[in-house]
Structure formats: structure tokens, C-alpha cells
Amino acid sequence: MKLKQLFLGFLIMATCVSKAQDTPKKVLFTIDETPYYTDEFKRVYNKNIDLVKDESQKDLNQYLNLYVGYKLKINKANQLGLQNNPKYVTELASYRTQLAKNYLTDVKVTNELVREAYDRSLKEINGSHILFLVDENASSADTLIGYNKAISVRKKILAGEDFGAAAVQYSEDPSAKDNKGNLGYFSTFRMVYPFENGAYNTQVGKISEPVRSRFGYHLIKVNSVRDNRGEVSVSHIMLMKSDDILLNEKNKSRIQELYQKLQQGERFEELAKQFSEDKSSGPNGGKLATFSSGQLSSEEFENVAFNLTKEQPLSAPFESNFGFHIVKLNDKFPVKSFEEMEADLQNRISRDERSRLIQNSVTERLRKTYTVTTDKKVYAAIEKYFTPDFYKSAETTKDTKPSFNQSLLTINRMKVSGNDFLTFIEKRKQKAVEIKPLSQMVAVLYQDFIDDQLNIYHNDNLENEFPEFANVMNEYRDGLLLFDLMEKEIWDKSKTDTIGLHAFYDKNVQKYKWNKRYDLLVVSSTKKEYIKKAEKLLKKGKTAAEIKQALNSGKDLEVIEKEGVFEEGSTLLPKNLQDKKGVTSISQDGEYYFVSKIKNIIPAGQKTFEECEGKVINDYQQYLEENWVSDLKKEFTIKVNQAVFEDVKAEIKL
């Protein structure tokens, strides 16, 4: 799924299909008589010209060729019926739902929620809770039972009962048996919004009134409050955990060795480059991206990092759920300003329970925007349809329902039947039966129904009301099709067409070769005298273990080794490596001295298919795609209106 998101993200930047704009448009070209217009082409070119790095693609003739190729692929996808694939339809609908959220908002309410979230983010709360489960759609009676339980337990705590003991005894949160209800430190967005409200509105050491969330009622105790710790930049050396017990023990020993080297004054960055198994940070001297509390998946790692100071910038070795670490402090940063966090907070609010407050505000605006009318006769007939029996059963009130096909509700030009309203009530029967008398039930549910239909109408008409929304949807629609087509025609084929793949390898075999390789043992140290000792031991045929035992017998770790087969050009090879078997001369790189024993030199040679299969597949994919577009141009009839294209070129160059 990540590959698809990356592909579509690039595609939406690099391609675009939109509705016609207000500017005059002409047919630029046709594919099997389907027209494509000048306004689309000009907008695509002007939008993407600054993103194009290949100067050849800025040439309008070349750009038209690429654009036609893109449209050919979309035509092919439709010809194959990929647009009818249920998975495609579902994914496109899901994307539209997500995108629509950005258009169903209220700026004023959103800004208030953003400010509230920022103010709260300045503090971190250590809180405990006791949960009394109540279903989100529970009846009033069941809701009252949960509330009364919470009130009863709260009175016991206020009378002196220990909160943690009460959590173990009464809480219906399974984790309470182990943590006594303590949730640790949290800040805004870490808990559901009602719970967050309860926590931030309760004083330290106090117990909240029962707080209702979708899980039930909570009693919240605020144990302590601290300032947000901001962000920290650190570097680390990590040796990964393994299911292999012996390897874990080896890594525990190795991390202590590395710590000893650091204590002796060796550079952290150099040791990280040589030994850290974090592939993303090791080559950069172990440096990690800046992070804040709760951002990593390891609380222990975070606490160690935040506890480092300029006076004590280096941690002792410690174990996390990922591996064995040594952490070095680079810098600390205070909490970001409101302006720096505003965009991110808006995005998070759109996915949070707070969005309901925004939705309610939007609905109120829609009531004022759209023309809403009700057929009073149909409404009266529906009202008479309900009898007191409605409250006796969760099923339909009568064996035979009358038909209300007539329009009950009209929103602008959209008409909604009375049957739709009855279906709406049936789906909300649990709420409906709690409202009495019947006339009030119908009135309340009808207002909910109007709100529901207003939002449906607004959502269904976003493409008409917001051209930019239509543009993005068209981009994603075609991008999703193109991804599925590429997967079917290129990517899957390159992996499953073993005959074609091997034939491509045989034809291009000269591209896939090994450089010269060295099978060697390298010993390094910051002290030349120890490298000289290592040199003598290597010449005597001593192994890596024997050399370490001989030279690291004191309190200091003087030498460290690595061995394996390395290809010429690898950064892991020592510099000035001699091109013959045996023990090399001593070399120096920065603070480190190196001596190596070359056990074997493997000459440059041909890679077998198995040794370069991944690279062959990638090259084969590119080959297939290049030839595929040429085949599509033969399959479809393309007609370019050259005179119109000349006008477009002249207009763009103005």
C-alpha cells in the first residue's frame, strides 16, 4: 500500500486532468474519437513546468508526446475494464471520503479548536482513570446505571479509598489490574476528546466528575502536570535484538565494548558508522531525526534521550524493545510556536472527535445556504402512521407498511421520499424509542433527517461547488487506474515472465558484473602501537577472537574488528588496500589506524542471474514500459490538431 501511495502522490504532482476552465477551449487531439482539450493541456503544462527537472520535458512537442502517452494508458485501463474492479471502486470512494473532509469544515470553530489544542500541548499530564463501560448507543436506563456506578466509586475515593486500589477493584479497563489505572504522561490528541477535556479541566490531585466518552464513564485523577519537553536531537549506536539468544548475548557484550571505546575518547560518529545496525542513521554517524515525547515507539528510549544534558551528553548502554543502544545528545529544542504547529494541528483535528463540533457548525451553515422545503401533507401522513405500538417492539410497527414514495423533502433540486425518512427512523430506532410522545419523536428524528440529507447533498455536489475538489478527484481517479494498469501490464509481468526475464538478462549480460572483491579481516584502533601488535598477530595467523583476547585483556578496549567479503569501491574497505593476499601495511584514516589480512581476492567477473535478480527485474520493467507506449500508439487511433497545437505553443510562450 505504501508503494501505491508514493506512486499516486508523485502522479498527482506530475499529472492532472481537470474540468474545462472559463477560458476558450478547442480540441487538441483525439484518441479513438474521444476529444482532449487545449485548456486541460495548458493547465497541466503550466502547473508542472516548475516541477520538471528534465529540460527536454519542458519542450512543448516532447510534453505533448508524454501527455498523449499518459492518456493512452488511461484509455487502455478503461478498455480493460479496470474502472469496474470492486477494489478500485472501493478505494476511490474511500479516497473521496477522506478528501471531502477538507471541504466540510467551519473555519471559526476549527481555529478555536486549534488554539485549544496548542494551549493544551504545552503541558503533559500524568493521569489515572477508572472506566465504567457503557455502550455508545446505550439506553437512558443503562447509561444511568453506568453513571451511578461512577458516582458511587467517586464518593468512596473522596472518603479516603485509594484511587489505585479502587481502579483494580472497580475499573472495567482490563489494563487496570496491572497499572492500577495509571496511563502515564499524555498530552493533547493522545486520548479521546471528552477524556482529554476531563483531564485538562481537573486540578492536580483532584478527581473529576464522571466523564462520558464513547467507551463509557471515566473517573480521572490528575497525578501531576509537567511542561512539554519540546523536541530533542540525538545520535545513537544500535545493535539489533534477535530471536537468537547467543546473538543477543554477543550484542550485549559488543555494546559494552563500544561504550568502553567511547569512554576512552573515541569519536561517537566514527563508531556509529562502523558498527551501528540502524541502517538509516548509521552512515550519518547515528544521527536520528528530531522527535518529541510520545513520537517514538519506545518510551524508554525517549526518557533516556530527554534526560541527557550538555553536562552529561552520553548515555550508558541500555536495552529497548528494539535493541541495545548508546545515545548521545546533539541538541534540545523548546516547544514550537503556534504558527509553526498550526497546520499540523488542523490536520489532526480533522481526524479527531473534535471534528463533530465542526460538522455541527457546518450543518447549521448548510441550513442557511440551501433551499429546504417539506411537503406538509406527506409529513402529516407519516406522523399518523406511528402508533403507541412503536414503543413496544424493535421491529417495524405494522406488518404492512404504507408506501410513501412521494417527495417529503426537497433540498434545492434533490427530492427525498417519505420512505427514505421511515428507513432513517428504523435505523435509529434505539434513539427513537427514548423520545415521547410520538409527535415529538417524529419531529426530532425529522430534524436529524434533514441534517443528514443536507450533508449528503453537500457532499454529493462538492465537484460542482469546488472546481479544485473536482480536479484532485480526477487526478486520483486516473492515477489509481494507471497504478492498477502498470501493476497488471508491467510490474507483475516483469516478476512472473521468467522466460522473458531470463532472455532479457542473457541479452544484457554485460551490464551485470562484479567488481573485484576482497575476503578480509580488518582490525582498527586509535592507537598505532596496538595496530602494530595486531599486525604481528595477523602475520602469525591468529584469528579475530585470538587477537581481541590478546590485545583487549586490560581494562581498555584497544582494538575492534570486522570481517567479510567486500566489493571494490565499498566504503567499508580500508583505504590503500594492497592488491595481494596476506597482511597489508598499516594505514591511517582520520583518528583510526587499520591493518588487514586479505584471505582471498576474487577477480571481477560475471554475476549470475540469481546474484542480480532484483536489478534485472527493475531494468526489465523499464524496458517493458518503453516498448508498451509504442504498442499503444499502434493500438489506438491518435489525431493531433496541429494547427490548434501551434496556437497553444504561441500562447504559452507569450
C-alpha positions in Angstrom: 0.0 0.0 0.0 2.9 2.4 0.7 4.1 1.9 -2.9 0.7 2.9 -4.3 0.5 6.0 -2.1 4.0 7.1 -3.2 3.1 6.4 -6.9 -0.1 8.4 -6.6 1.5 11.2 -4.7 4.0 11.7 -7.5 1.4 11.3 -10.2 -0.8 14.0 -8.7 2.1 16.4 -8.7 3.2 15.4 -12.2 -0.1 14.9 -14.0 -3.5 16.5 -13.8 -6.9 16.1 -15.6 -9.4 18.8 -14.8 -12.7 20.2 -15.8 -12.7 22.8 -18.5 -12.0 26.3 -17.2 -13.6 29.5 -18.3 -11.0 30.1 -21.0 -12.0 29.1 -24.5 -11.1 25.6 -25.4 -10.5 23.6 -28.6 -9.9 20.0 -29.3 -6.1 19.5 -29.2 -6.2 15.8 -30.1 -8.4 12.7 -30.1 -7.9 9.1 -29.1 -10.4 6.8 -30.9 -12.6 9.9 -31.4 -12.5 10.8 -27.6 -11.6 14.6 -27.5 -8.9 16.1 -25.3 -8.9 19.9 -25.0 -6.4 22.7 -25.0 -7.4 24.1 -21.6 -6.5 20.8 -19.9 -3.2 20.6 -21.7 -2.2 24.2 -20.9 -3.2 23.9 -17.3 -1.2 20.7 -16.9 1.9 22.2 -18.5 1.8 25.5 -16.6 1.1 23.7 -13.3 4.0 21.3 -13.7 6.6 23.2 -15.6 8.5 24.2 -12.4 8.5 20.6 -11.1 10.1 19.2 -14.3 13.8 18.7 -13.9 14.4 17.1 -17.3 14.8 20.1 -19.6 13.7 18.0 -22.6 10.3 17.6 -21.0 9.8 21.4 -21.0 9.8 21.3 -24.8 6.1 21.5 -25.8 6.5 18.9 -28.5 8.0 16.5 -26.0 5.5 17.4 -23.4 2.6 16.7 -25.8 4.1 13.3 -26.5 4.2 12.5 -22.8 0.7 13.8 -22.3 -0.7 11.7 -25.1 1.2 8.7 -23.7 -0.5 9.2 -20.4 -3.9 9.5 -21.9 -3.3 6.3 -23.9 -2.6 4.4 -20.7 -5.8 5.7 -19.2 -7.7 4.6 -22.3 -6.2 1.2 -22.1 -7.1 0.9 -18.5 -10.7 1.7 -19.3 -10.7 -0.6 -22.2 -9.6 -3.5 -19.9 -12.5 -2.6 -17.5 -10.2 -1.8 -14.6 -12.5 1.1 -13.6 -15.1 -1.6 -12.7 -12.9 -3.5 -10.4 -14.6 -3.6 -7.0 -11.3 -2.9 -5.2 -10.7 0.1 -7.4 -14.3 1.4 -6.8 -14.0 1.0 -3.1 -10.5 2.6 -2.9 -11.7 5.6 -5.0 -14.8 6.0 -2.8 -12.6 5.8 0.3 -10.2 8.5 -1.0 -13.1 10.8 -1.9 -14.4 10.4 1.7 -11.1 11.5 3.1 -10.7 14.4 0.7 -14.2 15.6 1.3 -13.4 16.1 4.9 -11.3 19.1 4.0 -14.3 20.8 2.4 -16.8 20.0 5.2 -15.4 22.4 7.8 -16.1 25.6 9.7 -13.1 27.9 9.9 -14.1 29.7 13.1 -14.8 26.6 15.1 -11.7 24.9 13.6 -9.5 27.9 14.7 -10.9 27.8 18.2 -10.1 24.0 18.4 -6.6 24.6 17.0 -5.9 27.2 19.7 -7.2 25.0 22.4 -5.1 22.0 21.2 -2.0 24.2 21.1 -2.5 25.6 24.6 -3.0 22.1 25.9 0.0 20.8 24.1 2.2 23.0 26.3 1.6 20.6 29.2 1.8 16.9 29.7 -0.5 15.2 32.2 0.2 12.1 34.2 -3.2 10.7 34.8 -5.1 7.7 36.1 -8.6 6.6 35.4 -11.4 4.2 36.4 -13.6 3.1 33.5 -17.3 2.0 33.7 -18.2 0.6 30.3 -21.4 2.0 28.7 -22.2 1.4 25.1 -22.1 4.5 22.9 -25.8 3.9 21.9 -26.9 2.6 25.3 -30.4 3.3 26.5 -31.0 6.1 29.1 -31.5 3.4 31.8 -28.2 1.7 31.0 -26.5 5.0 30.8 -27.8 6.0 34.2 -26.6 2.7 35.7 -23.0 3.4 34.5 -23.2 7.0 35.7 -24.4 5.9 39.2 -21.6 3.4 39.4 -19.1 6.1 38.7 -20.7 8.5 41.3 -20.7 5.7 43.9 -17.0 4.9 43.4 -16.1 8.6 43.4 -17.7 9.0 46.8 -15.7 6.1 48.2 -12.4 7.7 46.9 -13.3 11.1 48.2 -14.0 9.4 51.6 -10.4 8.0 51.6 -10.2 4.9 49.5 -7.0 4.7 47.5 -7.6 5.5 43.8 -5.2 2.8 42.5 -6.9 0.1 44.7 -10.3 1.3 43.5 -9.1 1.1 39.9 -8.0 -2.6 40.4 -11.4 -3.4 42.1 -13.9 -1.4 40.0 -12.4 -0.4 36.7 -13.6 -2.3 33.6 -10.4 -1.3 31.7 -8.5 -4.7 31.6 -5.1 -3.0 32.0 -6.1 -1.5 35.4 -5.3 -4.9 37.0 -1.6 -4.3 36.1 -1.2 -0.5 36.1 -3.8 0.5 38.8 -5.4 2.8 36.2 -2.2 4.8 35.6 -1.9 5.9 32.0 1.4 7.6 32.2 2.1 11.0 30.7 -0.1 12.2 27.8 -0.9 15.4 26.0 -3.4 16.6 23.5 -4.7 14.1 20.9 -3.4 11.1 22.9 -6.8 10.4 24.4 -10.4 10.6 23.1 -11.5 14.2 23.2 -14.0 14.0 26.1 -11.4 12.3 28.2 -8.9 14.9 27.3 -11.3 17.6 28.3 -11.9 16.0 31.6 -8.1 15.6 32.3 -7.2 19.2 31.4 -10.1 20.6 33.4 -9.2 18.7 36.6 -6.7 20.1 39.1 -3.6 18.1 40.2 -4.5 15.7 42.9 -8.2 16.0 42.3 -10.8 13.5 41.0 -13.0 14.5 38.1 -16.8 14.2 38.0 -17.8 11.3 35.8 -16.7 12.0 32.2 -18.7 10.4 29.3 -16.8 9.1 26.3 -17.8 6.6 23.6 -16.4 3.9 25.9 -18.4 4.8 29.0 -17.9 6.9 32.1 -14.4 7.7 33.4 -13.2 8.9 36.8 -10.0 10.8 36.1 -7.3 11.6 38.7 -4.6 14.0 37.7 -1.4 12.9 39.4 1.0 15.5 38.1 1.5 18.0 35.3 4.8 18.9 33.7 5.8 21.3 30.9 6.0 19.8 27.5 9.6 18.6 27.0 9.8 20.0 23.5 12.0 18.2 21.0 15.4 16.5 21.2 18.0 15.7 18.6 20.2 12.7 19.4 22.5 10.2 17.7 22.6 6.6 18.7 24.5 3.4 18.1 22.2 0.4 18.0 22.8 -3.3 17.9 19.5 -5.0 17.0 17.7 -7.6 19.1 17.4 -11.1 17.7 15.5 -14.3 18.5 18.9 -15.9 18.6 19.9 -15.9 22.3 23.6 -16.3 21.6 23.5 -13.4 19.2 21.7 -11.2 21.8 24.4 -12.0 24.3 27.0 -11.1 21.8 25.4 -7.8 21.1 25.1 -7.0 24.8 28.8 -7.6 25.1 29.6 -5.6 22.0 27.6 -2.6 23.1 29.6 -2.5 26.3 32.8 -2.7 24.3 31.7 0.2 22.2 30.8 2.2 25.3 34.3 1.5 26.7 35.7 2.8 23.4 33.7 6.0 23.8 34.9 6.4 27.4 38.4 6.2 26.1 37.7 9.2 23.9 37.0 7.7 20.5 34.5 9.6 18.3 30.9 8.6 18.6 30.2 9.3 14.9 33.0 7.0 13.7 31.9 4.1 15.9 28.3 4.6 14.7 29.4 4.4 11.1 31.4 1.3 11.7 29.1 -0.7 14.0 25.6 0.7 14.3 23.0 -1.7 12.8 20.5 1.1 12.3 20.9 1.4 8.5 19.1 4.7 8.3 21.2 6.5 10.8 24.5 4.6 11.0 26.0 6.0 7.8 25.2 9.5 9.1 27.1 9.0 12.4 24.0 7.7 14.1 22.0 10.9 13.9 18.2 10.5 14.2 15.5 12.9 13.1 14.4 15.3 15.8 11.5 13.9 17.9 9.1 14.9 20.8 7.6 12.9 23.7 5.4 10.1 22.5 6.6 10.2 18.9 8.8 7.1 19.1 7.6 3.6 19.8 9.9 3.2 22.8 9.2 5.2 26.0 12.5 4.1 27.5 14.5 5.4 24.6 12.7 8.7 24.8 13.2 9.1 28.5 16.9 8.4 28.2 17.2 10.9 25.3 15.3 13.7 27.2 17.3 13.1 30.4 20.6 13.8 28.6 22.2 17.2 29.3 25.0 19.3 27.9 27.0 18.4 31.0 26.2 14.6 30.6 25.5 14.2 26.9 26.2 10.4 26.7 24.1 7.6 28.0 25.3 4.3 29.4 24.3 1.3 27.3 20.6 0.4 27.7 18.1 -2.0 26.2 14.9 -1.1 24.5 12.3 -3.2 22.7 14.2 -2.7 19.5 17.8 -3.4 20.6 20.8 -2.2 22.6 21.7 1.5 22.4 24.1 4.1 23.4 22.6 7.6 22.9 24.4 11.0 22.5 22.7 14.3 22.9 23.1 16.7 19.9 20.6 19.5 20.8 17.3 20.3 22.6 14.6 22.5 21.2 11.8 24.2 23.0 8.1 23.7 22.1 7.3 25.1 18.7 5.3 28.3 18.3 1.6 28.3 17.5 2.4 29.4 13.9 4.8 26.5 13.4 2.3 24.0 14.7 -1.0 25.4 13.3 -1.1 23.4 10.0 -0.4 20.1 11.7 -2.9 20.7 14.4 -5.6 21.5 11.8 -4.8 18.2 10.1 -5.0 16.2 13.3 -8.3 17.9 14.4 -9.9 16.8 11.0 -9.3 13.2 12.0 -10.2 13.6 15.7 -13.5 13.5 17.6 -13.4 17.3 17.6 -14.5 17.2 14.0 -18.0 16.5 15.2 -18.1 20.0 16.6 -17.1 21.3 13.2 -19.6 19.2 11.5 -22.4 20.6 13.6 -21.4 24.1 12.7 -21.2 23.1 9.0 -24.8 21.7 9.2 -26.1 24.9 10.6 -24.5 26.8 7.7 -26.0 24.4 5.2 -29.4 25.0 6.5 -29.0 28.7 5.7 -27.3 28.0 2.3 -29.7 25.6 0.6 -33.4 25.9 0.0 -35.2 23.3 2.1 -38.9 22.6 1.8 -41.2 20.0 3.3 -44.4 18.6 1.9 -46.7 19.1 4.9 -49.3 16.6 3.7 -46.7 13.8 3.4 -45.2 14.7 6.7 -48.7 14.6 8.4 -49.4 11.2 6.9 -46.1 9.8 8.2 -46.9 11.3 11.6 -50.3 9.5 11.7 -48.6 6.2 10.6 -46.9 5.8 14.0 -48.9 4.4 16.9 -48.1 3.7 20.6 -47.1 0.1 19.4 -44.0 1.7 18.1 -42.5 1.7 21.6 -43.3 -2.0 22.3 -41.1 -3.6 19.7 -37.8 -3.0 18.0 -39.3 -4.3 14.7 -41.4 -2.4 12.2 -44.6 -1.1 13.8 -47.0 -2.7 11.3 -46.9 -5.9 9.2 -47.7 -4.0 6.1 -46.2 -0.5 5.7 -47.9 2.0 3.5 -45.8 3.4 0.7 -44.6 7.0 0.9 -43.0 7.3 -2.5 -44.0 10.9 -2.7 -41.3 13.6 -2.1 -41.3 14.5 1.6 -38.2 16.7 1.5 -36.6 18.9 -1.2 -33.1 20.4 -1.0 -32.6 22.6 -4.0 -33.3 20.2 -6.8 -32.8 16.9 -4.8 -36.0 15.2 -3.8 -36.2 12.7 -0.9 -39.1 10.4 -0.4 -41.1 9.7 2.7 -39.9 6.0 2.5 -36.3 7.3 3.0 -37.4 9.0 6.2 -39.1 5.8 7.5 -35.9 3.9 6.8 -33.9 6.6 8.6 -36.1 6.2 11.7 -35.8 2.4 11.6 -32.0 2.7 11.6 -32.2 4.9 14.7 -34.9 3.0 16.5 -32.9 2.8 19.7 -32.8 6.6 19.9 -36.3 7.0 18.7 -38.0 4.8 21.3 -36.5 7.0 24.0 -38.4 10.1 22.7 -42.0 10.6 23.8 -44.7 11.4 22.7 -44.8 10.1 19.1 -45.2 13.6 17.6 -42.1 14.7 19.4 -40.2 11.6 18.2 -41.2 12.2 14.6 -40.2 15.9 14.9 -36.8 15.3 16.5 -35.9 12.5 14.1 -37.1 14.6 11.1 -34.7 17.4 12.1 -31.9 14.8 12.3 -33.1 13.5 8.9 -32.9 17.0 7.3 -29.4 17.5 8.7 -28.3 14.1 7.4 -29.7 14.9 3.9 -28.2 18.3 3.8 -24.8 16.9 4.4 -25.4 14.1 1.8 -26.5 16.7 -0.8 -23.5 19.0 0.1 -21.1 16.0 -0.2 -22.6 14.8 -3.4 -22.2 18.2 -5.0 -18.6 19.1 -4.0 -17.4 18.6 -7.5 -19.9 21.2 -8.7 -19.3 23.7 -5.9 -15.5 23.4 -5.7 -13.6 23.0 -9.0 -10.3 22.3 -7.2 -12.0 19.3 -5.5 -13.1 18.0 -8.9 -9.6 18.4 -10.2 -8.0 16.4 -7.4 -10.6 13.7 -7.7 -10.0 13.4 -11.4 -6.3 13.2 -10.8 -6.6 10.5 -8.2 -9.2 8.6 -10.3 -6.8 8.4 -13.3 -3.8 7.9 -11.1 -5.4 4.9 -9.4 -6.3 3.4 -12.7 -2.8 3.9 -14.0 -1.3 2.2 -11.0 -3.5 -0.8 -11.4 -2.7 -0.9 -15.2 1.1 -0.6 -14.5 0.8 -3.4 -12.0 -1.0 -5.6 -14.4 0.9 -4.9 -17.6 4.4 -4.1 -16.3 5.2 -4.9 -12.7 3.6 -8.2 -12.3 4.7 -9.3 -15.8 8.3 -8.5 -15.0 8.2 -10.7 -12.0 6.2 -13.7 -13.4 7.5 -13.8 -17.0 10.5 -15.9 -16.2 11.3 -16.7 -19.8 11.2 -13.1 -20.9 13.2 -12.1 -17.8 16.0 -14.6 -18.4 16.1 -13.7 -22.1 16.5 -10.0 -21.1 19.3 -11.0 -18.8 21.1 -13.0 -21.5 20.8 -10.1 -23.9 22.2 -7.6 -21.5 24.5 -9.8 -19.5 27.4 -7.4 -19.8 25.6 -4.9 -17.6 25.6 -7.2 -14.6 29.2 -7.8 -13.3 31.0 -7.9 -10.0 33.8 -5.6 -9.3 36.9 -7.1 -7.7 36.1 -8.4 -4.2 38.2 -8.9 -1.1 37.7 -11.6 1.6 39.4 -10.0 4.5 39.7 -9.3 8.3 40.2 -5.7 9.3 41.4 -4.6 12.7 41.2 -1.0 13.8 42.4 1.1 16.7 43.1 4.7 17.6 46.5 3.7 19.0 49.2 2.8 16.5 51.2 0.7 18.9 48.2 -1.7 19.2 47.8 -1.9 15.4 51.4 -2.9 15.2 50.8 -5.7 17.7 47.7 -6.7 15.7 49.8 -6.8 12.5 52.3 -9.2 14.1 49.4 -11.4 15.3 47.8 -11.4 11.9 51.1 -12.5 10.3 51.2 -15.4 12.8 47.8 -16.5 11.5 45.8 -15.6 14.6 42.0 -15.3 14.4 39.9 -12.3 15.2 38.9 -13.8 18.5 42.5 -14.6 19.4 43.7 -11.0 18.5 40.9 -9.5 20.7 41.8 -11.7 23.6 45.4 -10.8 23.4 45.0 -7.1 22.9 41.9 -6.3 24.9 42.9 -8.1 28.1 43.4 -4.9 30.0 40.7 -2.5 31.3 40.6 -0.7 27.9 39.2 -1.9 24.7 42.1 -1.3 22.4 41.1 -2.9 19.1 37.9 -3.9 17.3 37.5 -6.0 14.1 35.2 -6.7 11.2 35.5 -9.4 8.6 33.7 -10.4 5.4 33.7 -10.2 1.6 33.6 -6.6 0.3 33.4 -5.3 -3.2 35.9 -2.9 -4.6 34.5 0.7 -4.1 32.7 -0.2 -0.9 33.1 2.4 1.9 33.7 -0.5 4.3 37.1 -1.3 2.7 40.2 0.4 4.2 42.0 2.9 2.1 45.2 2.0 0.2 44.4 -1.7 0.3 47.1 -3.8 -1.3 46.2 -6.0 -4.2 47.6 -9.2 -3.0 46.9 -11.9 -0.4 48.4 -11.6 3.1 48.7 -9.0 5.8 48.6 -5.4 4.5 50.7 -2.5 5.6 49.3 -0.2 8.3 47.1 2.7 7.0 45.5 5.7 8.8 42.1 7.3 8.1 41.4 10.2 10.5 41.9 9.1 14.1 41.9 5.4 13.2 44.7 3.1 12.2 43.9 -0.1 10.2 45.6 -3.3 9.3 44.1 -6.1 7.3 44.6 -9.6 6.3 43.4 -10.4 2.8 42.4 -14.0 2.8 41.3 -14.1 -0.8 40.9 -11.8 -3.8 38.0 -12.6 -6.1 38.6 -11.1 -9.5 35.9 -9.1 -11.3 33.5 -11.3 -13.1 30.1 -12.0 -14.4 27.2 -12.1 -11.9 24.8 -15.0 -12.1 21.1 -14.3 -12.7 20.4 -15.1 -9.0 23.1 -12.6 -7.8 21.5 -9.7 -9.6 17.8 -10.7 -10.0 16.5 -7.6 -8.3 18.4 -5.3 -10.7 17.4 -7.3 -13.7 13.7 -7.1 -12.7 14.0 -3.3 -12.4 15.7 -3.0 -15.8 13.2 -5.3 -17.4 10.3 -3.2 -16.1 11.7 -0.1 -17.6 12.3 -1.9 -20.9 8.7 -3.2 -21.0 7.2 0.2 -20.3 9.2 1.9 -23.0 8.0 -0.6 -25.6 4.5 -0.6 -24.2 3.7 3.0 -25.1 4.9 2.4 -28.7 2.5 -0.6 -28.9 -0.4 1.5 -27.5 0.2 4.1 -30.2 -0.4 1.4 -32.8 -3.5 0.0 -31.0 -5.3 3.4 -30.7 -6.1 6.0 -33.4 -4.5 9.3 -32.4 -5.2 12.5 -34.3 -3.5 15.7 -33.2 -4.9 19.0 -34.5 -1.5 20.5 -35.4 -2.9 24.0 -36.2 -4.5 24.2 -32.7 -1.3 22.9 -31.1 0.7 25.7 -32.9 -1.7 28.2 -31.4 -1.2 26.7 -27.9 2.6 26.9 -28.3 2.4 30.5 -29.3 0.0 31.3 -26.4 2.2 29.6 -23.8 5.4 31.3 -25.0 3.8 34.8 -24.6 
